[in-house]
Amino acid sequence: MEVTNVFVSIGVADHAAGCDWWSTLLGREPDRRPVASCCEWDLTDSVLFQVLDNPKQGSVDTVSLRLEDLDAEIARLRGQGLAISDPELVPGFDTLRIANLADPDGNTINLLGGQ
């Protein structure tokens, strides 16, 4: 299997509010809205992230993002009013740290920094 692209999709109950929240988290507006029920960001050349109008039936998703500067992003997000945990060292790693927050639908977002 030769994978060329990765698509990550997360469902939200209120699509407009979900797109706004994820725009705040990612620090920019979506790259496109191909249909009314989807907003998309190109996170890298091969990773596409989608927020879909798809109310869940009791499930919660998790998205983990490794960042260049975890501390700067935590400061930016807190400045935007988002509640985020203080970063903690991930057990078993020398420098890998993790901070967590949740979107309005209860989906967990793990922000990682280090190795």
N, C-alpha and C positions, 0 to 999 in steps of 0.2 A: 504494500500500500504506500503510495507516494502522496502525502498530503501537501497541498499547495496553499490552502487558506483555512483559517479557523473562524467560524461564526459562533459568537456567544450571544444568546438571546435570554432576556429576562422579561417575565410578564408582570404587568401592573394593573391595578383595578381602575385607576384614574390616569388615562394615558397622557393628557396635557400636563397634569401635575408631575407625573413620573418623568416625562421628558424634561421639564423644568428642573426637577431635582437632580437628575443625572447630568444636565448641562452645568449646574452649579458644581457638582462633584468633579466633573472632567475639566472644568474651567473654560468651556467653549460650547457654542451651539452645535447641534447635530450637523454632520456633513451633508446629510440629505434626509428627506422624508419621502421614500418611494411610494408609499400609500398612506392614507389617513391614519391607519392603525400602527404605524411603524416609524420610529426615528432611528437613524444609524450614525455611528461614529467610526471612522477608520482609526483604530488605535495604533496600528503599525501597518506596514505594507501588506501584511498577511493576516491581520486580526481585525475582524469586523465585529462591533458590539451593537446590538439592537435592543431597544425598549419597545415591547409589543403591548397593545391593548388586549390583555388576556388575563382577566381576573382568575386567580388560582382557586383551586378547590382544596384548601388546607395544606398546600405545599409551600415551602420557603426555599428560595434559591440562594446560593453563595457565589460571589464573584471575588476572586483574588487578583490584585494588581501589584506587580513589582514596580517600584518607582525609583527614579534617579536620586531624588532628595526627599526622603520621607518626612523629615522635620519641617522642611519648607512647605510641603503639601498640607501637613497637619495644621500649621499656622494659617495657611490660606483658607482651609476649610473651616476652621474655627472662626476666622474673620468673617466668613459668610454665614455664620450662625449655625453650622452643623455640629452636632454633638459627636465627639470621637474620643475613643479611649486613649490613654497615654500609651506610647509604644512600650512593648516588653520584648525581651530577648526570647527567641524561639528555642526551647530546649533542644540540645543536641547540635546547635549551630554556634559558631564563634561570634558572628556579627549580625546575623539575620534577626531583624526586629519586625514586630507586627503590631498594628493598631487596627481597631475595629470600629465600624459604625453600621447603622442600618438605614435603609431607605424607608419611605412612608408605608410600604407594604410589608415591612419586616424582613426583607431580604438582607442578608449579611454581606458586607463589603469588607474584605481583609486588605489592608494596605501594607505592603512589605517593603523593607529597605535593607540593604546590606547583602551579604552572601551567606 
